[in-house]
Amino acid sequence: MTCVLGMVVSREREIRNFVKTPYYKVIGEFGEEKSFKAEWKVTEKSLLFNSPKLYNENGFKKENDAKEFIASFAGKKAKILEVKKSKKKENAPLLFNLAEIQNECTKRFKIKPDETLGIIQELYEKKLVTYPRTDARVISTAVAKVITKNLNGIAKGFKDEEIQGYIKKMSEEKYSTNLIKTKYVDDSKITDHYAIIPTGEGFENYERLQDLQKQVYRIIVKRFLAIFYPQAEFNKISVTVQIDNEEFTANGKVCTKKGYLEILKPKTEVKEGEEENEDLSILNSLKKGQEIEIKNFETKSAETSPPSRYNSGSMILAMENAGKLIEDEELREQIKGAGIGTSATRAEIMKKLEKINYIAINNKTQIITPTEKGELIYDVVQNSMPDMLNPKLTASWEKGLDMVAKKQIPADEFMQKLESYIKSKINKLVIPAM
């Protein structure tokens, strides 16, 4: 719990102390009747390589320096240095575990993780979904072998027009329901329970659900159906324009096959064949080595931005993946499997921190900020037992417990080290009698 408070306070202070830094990009416009825009980026061949005038690889510290750089291109010619075309395939995401669905519901509905858990617990008790308190995002081989029962149950019992449309397409297109050799089935990644999926049962209880409960159920069903859909496919193109030793790059991307995105992304968001970059057709027609007209240059102001505050959903993910905060690779791998708390306790940890007034959670946005009391506690711990604020401590304890479970070390040895650590820290805090 102290570690989570540490994450909130550290992030808040990082935001407070952040100073925005402006910088200036250089954008070139190339082409004749139809044109496209490309962004300059420094390379080792560039005259400005390692120049103190640059803030980063594609931005100047001062706008005047960017404008002087633009002026240096007067009277020069541009040519296409490189045209890269590639195809990309993208699988549907893994299934929901509790942390993932809590994060999703916080983003969509602005509700707290314990509220999401309560909703899914209700769905579980009404036999609509599987057990909610799980860290796994895959299903077992045994479940995969009989997964058609879940699909058939949804097809027959769930009277939802949109969902029935997806199932109908699966049938018409003969999408495979054999998941055994896919990334969605992995016995080694399951401890007690597999991912949260619809059971294909309990529909006699569905109409009695509240509207929000129905929406959460539909999200779980859609994530489940998406894993049976084909990959989404994209065509990507990257064009590099050269002027002397300076390079400008433009990128384009188009979805050629929606695949699973048909379920997980709104139709207005991804349309098959629609260009994400309006210049894509122009980029597609370019050939390596051809000269191209320079139409214009401009500077584009940008600025660095502070890290975002945690919301109640992203905090759950941060707790689950606390290893990202740890530099030590072995410890990071260990905590990756355990994180801070468990799927059953993470929401309660946040709830308790809020109840004792260490953190505040905005009801409308779910943004988490520390209270004055929370920051005072943080400072006390930071000055006395700073390890308590570091996920590394949690990781080392989790590692020890894992080694005990695997019989790599005796339980007594772990307890002895733990007691020794606690005593050493407490002794530093004890003020000797005068």
Residue pairs with C-beta under 8 A, 6 or more apart in sequence:
1 349
1 352
1 353
2 381
2 388
2 389
3 322
3 340
3 388
3 389
3 390
3 391
3 393
3 394
4 315
4 319
4 340
4 349
4 350
4 353
5 353
5 358
5 359
5 370
5 374
5 377
5 378
5 389
6 378
6 381
6 388
6 389
6 390
7 310
7 315
7 318
7 325
7 391
8 310
8 315
8 353
8 359
8 368
8 369
8 370
8 374
9 370
9 374
9 375
9 378
10 389
11 307
11 309
11 310
12 309
12 369
12 370
12 375
14 306
14 307
15 306
15 307
15 309
18 306
18 307
20 303
20 304
20 305
20 306
21 55
21 303
21 304
22 301
22 302
22 303
23 55
23 56
23 59
23 60
23 61
23 301
23 302
23 303
23 304
24 59
24 60
24 61
24 62
24 63
24 65
24 66
24 299
24 300
24 301
24 302
25 39
25 40
25 58
25 59
25 60
25 66
25 299
25 300
25 301
25 302
26 39
26 40
26 58
26 60
26 66
26 69
26 70
26 297
26 298
26 299
26 300
27 37
27 38
27 39
27 40
27 297
27 298
27 299
27 300
28 37
28 38
28 39
28 40
28 78
28 241
28 243
28 248
28 294
28 296
28 297
29 35
29 36
29 37
29 294
29 295
29 296
29 297
29 298
30 36
30 37
30 38
30 78
30 241
30 248
30 292
30 293
30 294
30 295
31 282
31 292
31 293
31 295
32 293
34 282
35 279
35 282
35 295
36 239
36 250
36 279
36 282
36 283
37 250
37 279
38 239
38 241
38 248
38 249
38 250
39 58
39 248
39 249
39 250
40 58
40 69
40 246
40 247
40 248
41 57
41 58
41 247
41 248
41 249
42 48
42 49
42 51
42 54
42 57
42 58
43 49
43 245
43 246
43 247
45 245
46 245
46 246
46 247
47 245
47 246
48 54
48 69
53 60
53 61
53 62
53 65
54 60
54 61
55 61
59 302
60 66
60 69
63 299
63 301
66 299
67 299
70 297
70 298
70 299
73 243
73 246
73 294
73 297
76 243
76 244
76 294
77 243
77 291
77 294
78 241
78 242
78 243
78 248
78 291
78 292
78 293
78 294
79 241
79 242
79 289
79 290
79 291
79 292
80 239
80 240
80 241
80 242
80 286
80 287
80 288
80 289
80 290
80 292
81 240
81 241
81 242
81 247
81 288
82 238
82 239
82 240
82 288
83 237
83 238
83 239
83 240
83 283
83 286
83 287
83 288
84 237
84 238
84 239
85 235
85 236
85 237
85 284
86 235
86 236
86 237
87 233
87 234
87 235
87 236
87 256
88 233
88 234
88 235
88 236
89 231
89 232
89 233
89 234
90 231
90 232
90 233
90 234
90 259
91 183
91 231
91 260
92 223
92 226
92 227
92 229
92 231
92 259
92 260
92 263
92 264
93 223
93 226
93 264
94 100
94 137
94 138
94 183
94 184
94 195
95 137
95 138
95 139
95 184
95 195
95 196
95 197
95 223
95 224
95 227
96 104
96 137
96 195
96 196
96 197
96 220
96 223
97 134
97 135
97 136
97 137
97 195
97 196
97 343
98 117
98 120
98 132
98 133
98 134
98 135
98 196
98 343
98 344
99 135
99 316
99 317
99 319
99 320
99 343
99 346
100 137
100 317
101 116
101 120
101 196
101 216
101 219
101 220
102 113
102 116
102 117
102 312
102 313
102 316
102 347
103 313
103 314
103 316
103 317
104 219
104 313
105 111
105 113
105 115
105 116
105 119
105 216
105 219
105 313
106 112
106 113
106 116
106 311
106 312
106 313
106 314
106 316
106 366
107 311
107 313
108 215
108 219
109 212
109 215
109 216
110 363
110 364
110 365
110 366
111 212
111 366
112 312
112 347
112 350
112 351
112 361
112 366
113 312
113 313
113 316
113 346
113 347
113 350
114 347
114 348
114 350
114 351
116 216
116 347
117 132
117 133
117 347
119 212
119 213
119 216
120 129
120 132
120 196
120 216
120 220
121 132
122 209
122 213
123 129
123 132
123 202
123 209
123 213
123 216
123 217
123 220
124 130
124 131
124 132
126 202
126 205
126 206
126 209
127 199
127 201
127 202
127 205
128 198
128 199
128 201
128 202
128 203
128 205
128 206
128 217
129 196
129 197
129 198
129 199
129 217
129 220
130 193
130 194
130 195
130 196
130 197
130 198
130 199
131 193
131 196
132 196
133 193
133 342
133 343
133 344
134 192
134 193
134 194
134 195
134 196
134 343
135 191
135 320
135 339
135 342
135 343
136 189
136 190
136 191
136 193
136 194
136 195
137 189
137 195
138 183
138 184
138 185
138 186
138 189
138 190
138 194
138 195
139 147
139 179
139 184
139 185
139 190
139 194
139 195
139 197
140 185
140 187
140 190
140 194
141 180
141 185
141 187
143 194
144 179
144 180
144 184
144 185
145 180
147 177
147 179
148 177
149 200
150 197
150 198
150 199
150 200
150 224
151 167
151 170
151 177
151 200
151 228
152 200
153 198
153 199
153 200
153 201
153 203
154 163
154 167
154 198
154 200
154 221
154 225
155 164
155 167
157 200
157 201
157 203
158 164
158 203
158 206
158 221
159 203
160 218
160 221
163 218
163 221
163 222
163 225
166 222
166 225
166 229
166 262
166 263
167 225
169 175
169 262
170 177
170 225
170 228
170 229
175 228
175 229
175 230
176 228
177 228
179 185
179 227
179 228
182 227
184 227
196 220
197 220
197 224
198 217
198 220
198 221
198 224
206 214
206 217
209 217
222 263
222 264
223 264
225 263
226 260
226 263
226 264
227 260
229 259
229 260
229 262
229 263
230 257
230 259
230 260
231 257
231 259
231 260
232 255
232 257
232 258
232 259
232 260
232 261
232 270
233 255
233 256
233 257
233 259
234 253
234 254
234 255
234 256
235 253
235 254
235 256
236 251
236 252
236 253
237 251
237 252
237 253
237 280
237 283
237 284
238 249
238 250
238 251
238 252
239 249
239 250
239 251
239 283
239 286
240 247
240 248
240 249
241 247
241 248
241 249
241 250
241 292
242 248
243 294
250 277
250 279
250 283
251 277
252 275
252 276
252 277
252 279
252 280
252 283
252 284
253 275
253 276
253 277
253 280
254 273
254 274
254 275
254 276
254 277
254 280
255 261
255 270
255 271
255 272
255 273
255 274
255 276
256 272
256 273
257 272
258 265
258 270
258 272
261 270
275 281
277 283
286 292
308 314
309 367
309 368
309 369
310 318
310 367
310 368
311 365
311 366
311 367
311 368
312 350
312 361
312 366
312 368
313 366
315 350
315 368
316 346
316 347
316 350
318 324
318 325
319 339
319 340
319 341
319 346
319 349
320 339
320 340
320 343
320 346
321 336
321 339
322 335
322 339
322 340
322 391
322 394
322 395
323 331
323 332
323 333
323 334
323 335
323 336
323 339
323 391
323 395
324 332
325 391
326 332
326 335
326 391
326 392
326 395
328 392
328 395
330 399
331 392
331 395
331 396
331 399
332 395
334 395
334 398
334 399
334 402
335 391
335 394
335 395
335 398
335 399
337 398
337 402
338 398
338 402
339 346
340 346
340 349
340 391
340 394
341 348
341 349
350 359
350 361
350 368
353 359
353 374
354 360
354 361
357 371
357 373
357 374
358 370
358 371
358 373
358 374
358 377
359 368
359 369
359 370
359 371
359 374
360 368
360 369
360 370
360 371
361 367
361 368
362 368
362 369
370 378
378 389
381 388
381 389
382 389
384 428
384 429
385 425
385 429
387 393
387 425
397 418
400 409
400 414
400 417
400 418
401 414
403 409
403 414
404 410
404 411
404 414
